[in-house]
Amino acid sequence: MSKHAENLPDDPAVLKAMIAALQAENAKMSATLRVHDQLVQTLRLRIAKLQKLAFGKASEKISCLALPFVVRGVRGLMRHLRIRALGANGQVAVAAR
């Protein structure tokens, strides 16, 4: 028997409570992962649009003076998504699409 299994209680009620707590923690972590995946996907799309804007065929038409405004917009979007993804005390609140 492993060292960890030796430390487990013998009481079935206590074991069930431990399993329930682990399942709740797993669900919370899964929700966090989904939110982070959505954030990453949104940021990847935004980066692709910015790359196309900066390096695409029409990039000569965009003034270099406009680029800081675009970057500021991306940063604002990131802050907005982060605030929606993490509620008070770092609790996960799944962002609506």
C-alpha positions as CSV (number, residue, x, y, z in Angstrom):
1,M,0.0,0.0,0.0
2,S,1.3,3.5,-0.8
3,K,2.3,6.0,1.9
4,H,-0.7,8.2,1.0
5,A,-3.2,5.4,1.2
6,E,-2.0,4.6,4.7
7,N,-2.9,8.1,5.8
8,L,-6.5,7.9,4.7
9,P,-9.3,7.5,7.3
10,D,-11.3,4.3,7.5
11,D,-14.6,6.0,8.0
12,P,-16.7,5.9,4.8
13,A,-18.5,9.1,5.6
14,V,-15.2,11.0,6.0
15,L,-13.9,9.5,2.7
16,K,-17.1,10.5,0.9
17,A,-16.7,14.1,2.3
18,M,-13.1,14.1,1.0
19,I,-14.2,12.9,-2.4
20,A,-17.0,15.6,-2.6
21,A,-14.5,18.3,-1.6
22,L,-12.0,17.1,-4.3
23,Q,-14.8,17.0,-6.9
24,A,-15.8,20.6,-6.0
25,E,-12.2,21.7,-6.3
26,N,-11.9,19.9,-9.6
27,A,-15.0,21.6,-10.9
28,K,-13.7,25.1,-9.9
29,M,-10.4,24.4,-11.6
30,S,-12.1,23.2,-14.7
31,A,-14.2,26.4,-14.8
32,T,-11.0,28.5,-14.4
33,L,-9.4,26.6,-17.2
34,R,-12.4,27.2,-19.5
35,V,-12.3,31.0,-18.7
36,H,-8.6,31.1,-19.4
37,D,-9.0,29.2,-22.6
38,Q,-11.7,31.7,-23.7
39,L,-9.3,34.6,-22.8
40,V,-6.4,33.1,-24.7
41,Q,-8.7,32.5,-27.8
42,T,-9.9,36.1,-27.7
43,L,-6.4,37.4,-27.4
44,R,-5.2,35.3,-30.2
45,L,-7.9,36.6,-32.5
46,R,-7.1,40.2,-31.4
47,I,-3.4,39.6,-32.1
48,A,-4.1,38.2,-35.5
49,K,-6.2,41.2,-36.3
50,L,-3.5,43.5,-35.1
51,Q,-0.8,41.7,-37.1
52,K,-3.0,41.9,-40.2
53,L,-3.5,45.6,-39.5
54,A,0.2,46.3,-38.9
55,F,1.7,44.0,-41.5
56,G,-1.0,43.4,-44.0
57,K,-1.3,44.9,-47.5
58,A,-3.2,47.9,-46.2
59,S,-0.7,48.6,-43.4
60,E,0.9,51.4,-45.4
61,K,-2.4,53.3,-45.1
62,I,-2.3,53.3,-41.2
63,S,-0.3,56.0,-39.6
64,C,2.3,54.9,-37.0
65,L,0.7,57.5,-34.8
66,A,-2.4,55.3,-34.6
67,L,-0.6,52.2,-33.2
68,P,-0.5,53.4,-29.6
69,F,-4.3,53.8,-29.6
70,V,-4.7,50.2,-30.9
71,V,-2.3,48.9,-28.3
72,R,-4.3,50.8,-25.6
73,G,-7.5,49.2,-26.9
74,V,-6.0,45.7,-26.6
75,R,-4.8,46.4,-23.1
76,G,-8.3,47.6,-22.1
77,L,-9.8,44.5,-23.6
78,M,-7.4,42.3,-21.6
79,R,-8.3,44.2,-18.3
80,H,-12.0,43.8,-19.1
81,L,-11.7,40.1,-19.8
82,R,-9.6,39.6,-16.7
83,I,-12.1,41.4,-14.5
84,R,-15.0,39.4,-15.9
85,A,-13.0,36.1,-15.6
86,L,-12.0,36.7,-12.0
87,G,-14.6,38.0,-9.6
88,A,-14.0,39.3,-6.0
89,N,-11.4,37.4,-4.1
90,G,-10.2,35.7,-7.2
91,Q,-13.3,33.5,-7.5
92,V,-14.1,32.3,-11.0
93,A,-17.1,33.8,-12.7
94,V,-17.5,32.4,-16.1
95,A,-17.6,35.2,-18.6
96,A,-20.7,35.4,-20.9
97,R,-20.0,35.4,-24.6
